[in-house]
């Protein structure tokens, strides 16, 4: 019989003991896999929530200018859009012009300039188009907020005067914010021409790729362009998500350490009993020329076979358990996510358990004197 066949066969001589060992370790592995899937799901859900419905952060000019933007800063050259796009992790960038202009000979109203050629996402400003269509570039078309439409007694399709120029209202939007719903939206080119500030923008909205560390990306941009621009982000949200994920990851590693401890004790007990029962067999192997190192490798190998079997069984049980809970809608909108890292962690724990739990029994078996082992009954 080959050495490999011995390793695969011996651990299962006593099936009940092997099964108990596999169950004991498998429970810990199943917990690791299940918790890993939940962690992945939480990570994805939190990331989607953090990035949904608005930009991840925005950029303003560092230069002060009381007549520039409503934020008291100067406008930026449009070339800054391409500069920010060049950073790794940036998904998209949207430049916006904010101008105060007289509409229908009334007091100044906020006119927001966007670039419709870039498929501008109204959700970056928490807006939703509820009627009509999106504006076209350089077309003298407007989107009107719900309150603005009511204040000026207008509807989609009507014209309205902006700084003595006729614009057509082609869409209606809502945001739930009274101030924002009292504003108008036009193309950047139209707004820039009205205020004689062509080629400029007031603010840049930045969207990052899923999974990107927003705070780290902001730091990189600040380090490179801190003399020219200011980045604004909700650090509180970023830190809250990071802390929540750190807690879940810490729990996952805590379970891993507990599995190593409990599994290691179980394997030590199982392998010591196996060595005790096979004392005479080990003596025969030593008598026919097996070296101590080969005996050591055999017992360690058998220990690893048991724990890898436990790792496989535990992974399957963990997946089935999570899928059952998901089927029963126990996670709400969260979808468990399985990753290579989760299974790598699970099997790494299984292998560590096998090595730690099997070392002492293997060392003890390798030290058995052949003559005494042969006399053992």
N, C-alpha and C positions, 0 to 999 in steps of 0.2 A: 504494500500500500504506500502511495506517495505521501510525502510530507504534507502537501496541500490537502489531500483527502483526509489525513489524520486531523488537521486543524478544523476542517468543516464537519467532521463526524463526531469527534470526541465531546464537544460542548453539549450535544443533545443526547448523550447516553442516558442521563437522568432527565427525562422530558419534563416532569413536573417542576424540578428545581430550575431548569433552564427557562421554562415558561414564566415562573415567578420572577426570575431575574430580569427577563425581557419586559414583563409588565411593569416592574418597579422602575426601571430606567425609562421605558417607553412613555410612562406618564409624564415624567419630567421633560422629555423631548417633545411630546405632544403639546405641552404647555408652552414651550419655547416657540414652536411653530405657530400655534394659535395666537400667542401674544405678538409674534412678529407680523402676522397677517393683519392683526388689529392695528398695530403701530403703523404699518404701511398704509392702511386705510385712513387712519387719522391724519397721517402726514399729507396724503393726497387731498383729503377733505378740507383740512385747514389751509393748505396751499391754495386750493381752488377758491375757498371763501375769502382768503386774504386778497387774491388777485381779481375776484369777481366784482363787477359793478363800478370799477373805477381804476385810475392809474395807480401804479405801485408807488410812484413818487413824481414830483414835478420839479422843474428847474426855472429859476428866475435870474435876471441880471443882478450882478453884485453892485452895479452902479446905481446910486440914488437919483431919482428924477421925479419931482412932484407933478409934472405934467406928462409923464410917461405912461405907466400902467396904473390901474386902481390900487396896486400894492405899494406905490411910491417908488418903483424901480424903473430904470430905463428899459426900452425895448431891446431885443436881441436881433442880430443878423440871422437870417434863415439858415445860413451855413452851419449854425450850431446843431441843427437837426441831424445832419450827416455826421457831425463829430460824435454825438451821443450814440448814434446807431452803430458806430464802429466798436463799441465796447462789447466784449463777450458776455452773453447772458441777456442782452437787450433784445426783446422780441419785436417791439414796434415803438415808434416815437411819433407824437402828434403835436404839431406847432399850432398855437392859438393866438389870435390877436384880440385884445380887449380894448374897446374904445367907447368913450361917452360922446354921443352925438344927438343933436336935436331931431325928433321925429314928429311929423305933423305939426311943426311949430310949437311943440310943447317943451317942457323942460327936458334936459338931456336924459337919454335912456341908454342903457348898456347895449352895445352891439358887439356880438362875439363873432370873430372871424375864424373860420376853419378851412381846411384844405379838403374839399370833397373828392379830389383825385386820389387821395390816400385812403379811401374808404373809411373816413373818420367815424370813430365809434362814439356815439352820443353818450354811452354809458360811462365813458371816462369822466363826464361831468354830471353823472347820475341823472341823465335825461332819457326819455323814451318818446320816440315818434309815434303819436297816436292817430294822426290823420294826415293825408296828403303824401308827399314824397320828399326825398332828400333834394337839397339845392344842387345846382350845377355850378361849375367854376366860372367866375368872372361873368355872371349872367344877370346881375341885379335881381336876384331872387332871395327871399327871406324865409326862415322858419320863425314862427312866433310862439312864445310861451302862452299857456292857457290864460293867465291873467292879463298879459299884454294884449291878447286878442280881444278880451272883454273890455279892457280899459279904452281901447281905440275903436271898439265896436266894429271889428273886422272879422272876416272869415276867410277860409282857404280859397284862393283865386282872386281876392281883392288886391288892389294896389295901395301903397302907402308911401308917403313922402319922407325921405331921409336926406337931410341937408340939401333940400331943393331938388333932389333926384327921385324919380319914380322907381320903386321896387315892387315886385309881385310876391305876395305871400303864397308859398307853395306847400307848406306843411305846418302842422301844429304839434308841439311837444309839451310834455309834462315832466316835472321832477319831484313834486311834493314840497318844494321849497318856494315860498311866496316870492322871495327876491329873484330867484332864478327863473321862475315862471312869468316874471314881468319883463323879461329880456327878449332880444331878437338875435337870430343867427344868420350870418351871410358868409360868403366865401372870403378867404383872406385877402384876395386881390381886390375885391370890392371895398372892403373896410380900409385897406391900406391906401387906396386911391382917395377915399372920402376924407381921410385925416392926413393925407400927404406924407405917408411914412412907408413907402413901398419897399419891399424886400425885408421887412422887419416882422417880428412876432413878440408877443408879450410874455408868453409862458410856454413851456414844453412839458407835455405829459409823457411819462415813460412807463412802458409795460415790459415786464421781464418774463423770461421763459419759466415754465413750471419747474419748481425745485430750486431755483436760483436764490442765493442768500442776498436779499435786498439790501440789508445793512452793509454787507461787504462790498456790493457793487457801488453803493452810494459813496463809500469811503474811497474807492478807486477813482471815481469821477471827481470828488472833492480834492484828492491829492494832485490830480493832473491839472484841474482848471479852477482851483480855489480862488485865484485872483480875479477871475472873470464872472463866475456864476455862483449861485446859491442853490443847493438841493434841499427840497422840503419833503419829508416823508413822515408817516405815522410810526415812529419808532416804538411807541407803546404797543401797537398791534404786532409788530415784528417780534418784539421781545416776549410778548405774551405767548405767541405761537411757539417760539423757541423754547421757552420754559416748559410748556405743556409737553412738547415732544421729548425734551430731556427727561422729564419725569417718567414717561412711558418707556423710554429706552433704558433708564435706570432700573425700572421694574423688570424689564426683559432680561437684563444682565444679572439681576438679583436671582431670578428664577433659574438662570443658567448655573450660577454658583451653587444654589441649593440642589439642583439636579446632579451636579458633580459630586457633592458631598454624600447625598443619599445613595446615588447610583454607585459611587465608589465603595461605600460600605457594603452594599448588596453584592457587588462583584467579588470583593475580598472574601466575603462569607461563602459565596458559591464556589469560587476557585479553590479556597482552602479545603472545603469539603471534597472537592473533586480530587485534589492532590492526596488527601488523606485516604480516600477510597482506592486510589490507584498507586499506592506506595509500592506494592510488589511489581506492578507493571513498569513503573519508572525504574526500579532496580534491574529488571530484565533489560530494559533499553540501555541502561548504563553498562550492564555486563556485556552486551553485544557490541559495545564500542561507541555509543552515543556520548558526545561530549557534554559537559555542563552547559555550555552556551546554547547547544541545540535544545536541551531540555528547557532552558530558560525561554528560548524563542517559541517553543511549542506551547507552553502554558500562556505566555503573553499573547500569542496568536489566537489561541482558543478564547481568551478573554476579549480580544478585539472582535472576533466573530460574533460573540454574544452581544456586545454593545452595538455593533453595526446593525445586527438584526433588530435590536431594540430601537435604534435610530430610525430604521426604515419603517418599522411598525408604528412608532410614535409619530412620525411625519404623516403617515396615512391617517392615523386616528385624529391628529390635529386638524388636518384638512377637512375630514368628514365632519368633525365637530363644528368647525367654523361654518362650513357650508350649511349644516343643519340649522344653526342659529340664524344665518342669513336668510334661509328659506322661511323661517318662522318670523322674519322681520324684526329680529332682536336688535339690529344695529341701526334701524331707521334708514336715513339716506346714505349712511356710510357704506362703502363697498370694500370688503377686505382685499388687501393687495398682497400677493405672494411674490417674494423676490429671491434671487439666488443667494443674497446675503443671509436671509433667514434660514434657509436649508444648510448653508455652509456653517452657520453658527450652531445649528442643531447637531450636525454630524461631527463638528469639531468637539462639541461637548461630549458626544458619544465616544469618540476616540480617546479623549483625555480621561474619561471615566474608565475605559478599557485599560489604558496604560497604568493609571494610578491604582486601580483596583486589582489588576493582575500582577503587578510587579512583586509584591511580597510573596504571594503563593508561588510565583515562578522562581523567585530567588530561593525559597525554601525547598522547592522540588529539586532545583539544581544542586543543592548542598547535601542531598540524601546520599549516604555511603551505599554503594551497590550491595555490599555483603549484608548490611542490616536490612536494606529494603527487600532483599530476596528472602530473608527469614521472616518478614512480616506476613501475618495472616489476617 
